[in-house]
Amino acid sequence: EEDVLEVSNPEEEVYLVAFEPDTPVKTDKDLPALERELASYVTDLKLGKPEMTTVNGFGTILVEGTGKVEGEVVELGIAVYHKGGETLVVCGAVDAEDDAKYEAILEKILQSVRP
């Protein structure tokens, strides 16, 4: 896809994708459109309750969830950053069995985004 950043660790236990969604996401009411867009990466997607917050000057929606990536069960951490008319989505996926191992690192990444 155009304008998508995808990275993983060498063991492919952690996967990050960052992109600008087709539809701006500013509130939790906009999440269904994002869920449809994430379906190209994650199947059986189930999101928890979103948290509205601010990260480094961005209005931010944080939400955790579960799903499958290439058939593997994963834990998800999703941050949706918005400022003005711009939206950036950063989604981290970790093998469910490795979630505790990488949770703190993914949290730092999601909190590090700057304008």
C-alpha positions in Angstrom: 0.0 0.0 0.0 1.0 3.6 -0.5 2.3 5.5 2.5 2.4 2.6 4.9 5.3 1.8 7.2 5.6 -1.8 8.3 8.3 -3.1 10.6 8.9 -6.3 12.7 11.6 -7.7 14.8 13.9 -10.4 13.3 12.0 -13.2 15.0 8.7 -11.8 13.7 7.2 -11.8 17.2 6.4 -8.0 17.0 4.8 -6.3 14.1 4.1 -2.5 13.7 2.2 -0.8 11.0 1.7 3.0 10.6 -0.6 4.6 8.1 -3.0 7.4 7.4 -6.5 5.9 7.3 -8.8 6.5 4.4 -11.4 8.0 6.8 -10.2 10.5 9.5 -10.7 9.0 13.0 -11.3 11.6 15.7 -13.6 9.9 18.2 -14.5 6.4 19.3 -17.6 6.7 17.0 -15.2 6.6 14.0 -13.6 3.3 15.0 -15.9 1.1 12.9 -14.4 2.6 9.7 -10.9 1.9 11.1 -11.9 -1.6 12.0 -12.9 -2.2 8.4 -9.6 -0.8 7.2 -7.6 -2.9 9.6 -9.3 -6.0 8.3 -6.7 -6.1 5.5 -4.1 -6.8 8.2 -6.0 -8.5 11.0 -8.8 -11.1 10.9 -11.1 -11.9 13.8 -10.5 -8.4 15.1 -12.0 -7.7 18.6 -11.3 -4.3 20.1 -11.7 -3.4 23.8 -13.0 -0.1 25.2 -11.2 2.9 23.7 -9.4 5.5 25.9 -9.5 9.1 24.7 -6.3 10.9 25.8 -3.6 13.3 24.5 -0.1 12.3 23.5 2.5 14.9 22.7 -0.1 17.4 21.6 -2.1 15.0 19.5 -5.7 14.0 20.4 -5.3 10.3 20.8 -7.5 7.2 20.9 -5.8 4.2 22.5 -7.4 0.8 22.2 -6.3 -2.8 22.8 -7.6 -5.8 21.1 -7.0 -9.3 19.8 -7.1 -10.8 16.3 -5.2 -13.0 13.9 -2.3 -12.0 11.6 -1.4 -14.7 9.0 -3.4 -17.2 11.1 -1.5 -16.5 14.4 -3.4 -15.2 17.4 -2.1 -11.7 18.4 -2.6 -9.1 21.0 -3.0 -5.6 19.5 -2.2 -2.1 20.7 -3.6 0.6 18.5 -3.0 4.4 18.8 -4.9 6.8 16.6 -3.4 10.3 16.6 -5.2 13.3 15.2 -4.5 16.9 15.0 -6.3 19.3 12.6 -7.5 17.3 9.7 -4.6 14.7 9.9 -4.9 11.2 11.3 -2.1 8.7 11.9 -2.7 5.1 13.0 0.0 3.0 14.6 -0.9 -0.6 15.3 1.3 -3.0 17.1 0.7 -6.7 17.0 2.4 -9.2 19.2 2.1 -13.0 19.3 -0.3 -13.6 22.2 2.3 -15.8 24.0 4.9 -13.0 23.8 2.6 -10.1 24.9 4.1 -9.6 28.4 7.6 -9.7 26.9 7.0 -6.7 24.6 4.2 -4.7 26.2 6.4 -2.1 27.8 8.4 -1.5 24.6 5.2 -1.1 22.5 3.8 1.3 25.0 7.0 3.5 24.7 6.7 3.4 21.0 3.0 4.5 21.0 3.8 7.3 23.5 6.8 8.6 21.5 5.0 9.9 18.4 5.6 13.6 18.0 4.2 16.2 15.6 
